[in-house]
Amino acid sequence: MTTKGLYHLRERLKEVIEGQAAVHRCKAYVHFKEEDFTPYPFVVNDNDLHLHVKRVGQHILDSDNGHEYLH
């Protein structure tokens, strides 16, 4: 996601949260603490790179010694 896309997502989240609060006659305040936490784009996993690293690890460790982490 680009910086522009990240900015749009933050603005849309703020609109939705504040809008839902208004529906219930409440007020919401959204603060992303950008001065404390630098906004970074989301991570995009690369399946080809994952398979390459997996193969290299299996080659180095021998396939019997390597264990795949499943989340």
C-alpha positions in Angstrom: 0.0 0.0 0.0 1.4 3.4 -0.9 1.7 6.3 1.4 -1.3 7.9 -0.3 -3.4 4.7 0.2 -2.3 4.6 3.9 -3.4 8.2 4.3 -6.8 7.4 2.7 -7.3 4.4 4.9 -6.6 6.5 8.1 -9.0 9.1 7.0 -11.7 6.6 6.2 -11.3 4.8 9.5 -11.7 8.2 11.3 -14.8 8.9 9.3 -16.4 5.5 10.1 -15.5 5.6 13.8 -16.7 9.2 14.3 -19.8 8.5 12.2 -20.8 5.4 14.2 -20.4 7.4 17.4 -22.6 10.2 16.1 -25.3 7.6 15.3 -25.4 6.8 19.0 -25.4 10.5 19.9 -21.8 10.2 21.1 -18.5 11.7 20.1 -15.4 9.8 19.2 -11.8 11.2 18.9 -9.4 9.3 16.7 -5.6 10.0 17.2 -3.1 7.8 15.4 -0.1 9.2 17.3 1.9 9.8 14.2 4.4 11.9 16.1 5.2 8.9 18.3 4.9 6.1 15.7 6.0 6.5 12.1 3.2 5.1 9.8 4.6 2.4 7.6 2.8 0.7 4.7 1.5 -2.8 5.2 3.8 -5.7 4.6 3.1 -7.7 1.5 4.4 -11.3 1.6 6.2 -12.6 -1.4 5.4 -16.3 -1.9 8.3 -16.9 -4.3 10.8 -15.4 -1.8 9.2 -17.5 1.0 9.7 -20.7 -1.0 13.3 -19.7 -1.8 14.2 -19.1 1.8 12.4 -22.3 2.8 14.4 -24.4 0.3 17.7 -22.8 1.3 16.9 -23.5 5.0 16.1 -27.1 4.2 19.3 -27.4 2.2 21.4 -26.0 5.0 19.7 -27.7 7.9 18.7 -30.9 6.1 15.0 -31.3 5.6 14.7 -33.6 8.7 16.1 -30.8 11.0 14.0 -28.0 9.7 10.5 -27.3 11.1 7.9 -25.1 9.4 6.3 -22.6 11.7 2.5 -22.6 11.2 0.7 -19.6 12.6 
